[in-house]
């Protein structure tokens, strides 16, 4: 009895890439049956192995013995890169059928169990998925091979009992499909995979491991909680696949690499053509990583008559913004890497800043190693290299003369600092601080002073912002941000600041659940931007904020007085309604007035970029960054200081906001204290370890 229908059998043998395309098209266009994940994974894995792994194994006789025993019917191999046209393996039907039957026999114990229990349910249970996972997990080799390439397909499992993290999860889904369950699907984040199932697809289960260790959480659900709000689980915004998107996952997982610096062009060409097939059918629309993968392939070898790689990178960004609440980082790093390679450094800075705007929505955890290395590479390798190239000559078009690039640099580091806040593990050590200080020092004072820096409202959140994802994130890419002169990807315009978004308001006038009196709340909201008057805080009367600071604010283009009449503040913390309403109206009109001033001055002077800082560390650096002479030691100490803001309802550790001039403001709980006589360039005291 054959395992496949006649429409499939007649397509064999597969002698070239067009034959493989026909097989995939037949599976994707079949209206009667779902695409057979096992069949397609075996075929792609066999081709990838023959054109990549066998080339590497030719130099190691010890590693080639088991592949020769399992590939008697596969031709081609050793010189695939030397003459690709004549080395495409001939895939025969009996080879594929034999491997298909072998996978079916692996699942035989579960089939017998299902017959005995006589369950007629069309939907899989947690126990059945766990049993499939156990069978595959227990048959894997126990060795340190997990970081190697080419271990994602069922061919690798059937011929070598090796699978990587993605491969295990995919094998479980393919096994459940073979058992007749159509509700079991992959859920893919940017560095992890799990399974969703059930009548409504709301149930989740871990089926594989993550990281270098052998420990696993198989059988557990991805329950809402602190862990599920990390980048590893994209805060509940994974790519939940249907069968056609799972085919796209098979193709995206193809790895053309031979070594760290070389790849097999034949395998890359196959992957590229298969991705275009899926793209034309609309199956990549909700798959940002696959769009980014196709963009990289098009960058190396463009296809005539197709979209450019830049358009594909932009489409990947739009997909993440549209379908996943702008919670995916890699679309922006794909885009930024492309601009960097094309020497489009302004656009690269904007994309990297946008990626940092996404990462600030999360709390850092030790499972975020991959994305940590990505940001570390950008901060310590790519940005310093750009600075080195741009500072080698004196050009008016250099990014060192562009204030928007400086704004994007601050936005990039602000996102990383915010990512660190509330996390159990510090991120920013001296290795981060040195490149940051060196990069900032490349920008002259007249460029740095053009940036209008605002501080996000101080509120006892951190975790609230992460859980709701700050859903103002429809997001603009770097080019559009520049057009609107606002450089925060997840907070488009300040004009919309008081619009309720994602269950919370972005404005400063109302913080849900705030326990502070209105008067004190307004005072705290301003202390990140204005210099407090010590006489007022020491009950000596006078204005809450110094008049010098107000004068600087008006000359800086904000044009709004922030002084508060002390008569409106009573000792019990209440405020007259008229005064409070007047301040709210002034706050609401703040940014529109800035925009109007910029518009009216458009003919005489360039518009100044506006950024909003969210992290306490970068807020503390606000004044230091704009001084004529940079205090590099103070900046380094502030960046490497232990994060001082904790999550949720926990007490805030003495949150030092360095003002660079006359002192520092420490907010502890709800009280406000001023430490006079402390130089703004001295290192803040670290919190005592408990």
ABEGO torsion letter per residue (X at the ends): XBABBAAAAAAOBBABAAAAAAAAAAAAABAABBBBAAAAAAAAAAAAAAAAAAAAAAABAAAAAAAAAAAAABBEGAAAAABAAAABBBBBAAAAAAAAAAAAAAAAAAAAAAAAAGBABABBBAAAAAAAAAAAAAABBBBBAAABBGAABAAAAAAAGBBBAAAAAAAAAAAAAAAGBAABBBBBBAABBBBBBEAAGABBBBABBBEABABBABGBBBBBEAAAABAAAGGGBBBBBBAAAAAAAAAAABBABABAABBBAAAAAAAAAAAAAAAAAGAAAABAAAAAAAAAAAAABBBBGBBBAAAAAAAAAAAAAAAAGGABAAAAAAAAAAAAAAGBAAAAAAAAAAAAAAAAABBBBAAAAAAAAAAAAAAAAAAAAAAAAAAABBBAABAAABAAAAAAAAAAAAAAAAAABGBABBABBAAAAAAAAAAAAABBAAAAAABBBBBBBBBBBGAAAAAAGGAAAAEBBAAAAAAAGBABAABABAAAAABBBGGBBABAABBBGBABBAAAAAAAAAAAABBBBAAAAAGAEEBABBAAAAAAAAAAGAGBBABBBAAABBAAGBBBAAAAAAAAAAAAAAAAAAAAAAAAAAAABBBBBBBBBABAAAAAAAAAAABABBBAAAAAAAAABBBABBBEABBBBBBBBBAGBAEBBBBBEABBBBBBGBBAABBBBBBBBX
